[in-house]
Amino acid sequence: MTTSRRSLLDTLDTSVVGRRREVELVVAALDADRHVLLEGPPGTGKSTLLRAVAEGLGIGFVFVEGNAELTPARLVGHFDPARVLNEGYEPDVFVDGPLVTAMRDGSLLYVEEINRIPEETLNVLITVMSEGELNVPRFGRVVAAGTRAELVSGNGDLEAAFFRAVEGGTPA
């Protein structure tokens, strides 16, 4: 472990008390350009831990509340209809959603309660997690900058949610 990482972990120990192992695992995953799935009941400090890691690394933190209303357009972004009528489908008319914001800025994207988001939204997220890029119709390609990490959390049946999205089936 490098001195800078040890220093980061020591600093995070003061803001996230009693979660040294979890912090080490999250930092290791980010160093390895991997994604993290945190599972646990509400109030166990998942978002606090991730905010502290983002702050310690000097990168942004984008929070998304996972629920049935989280459509792909809300996650990715959309074109402003009024501006499209006046200006057409120009890049500056696109309103970034939290996923595009995190990708462009190299921020951590934290999707809370991933098990509650619709299958089509989960498919978008999984595609971005595996490919590190996103193609938006009439806009173009968005490539993850800097830290490529999507952090998701939930307290329901996460295996069932991923099975539904990846296999296109329903869990047994």
PyMOL commands that set and color helices and strands:
alter all, ss='L'
color gray80, all
select helices_A, chain A and resi 3-15+20-31+46-57+72-76+81-87+91-93+98-105+114-116+119-131+158-167
alter helices_A, ss='H'
color red, helices_A
select strands_A, chain A and resi 36-39+61-65+77-79+94-96+108-112+133-136+140-143+149-154
alter strands_A, ss='S'
color yellow, strands_A
deselect
rebuild
show_as cartoon
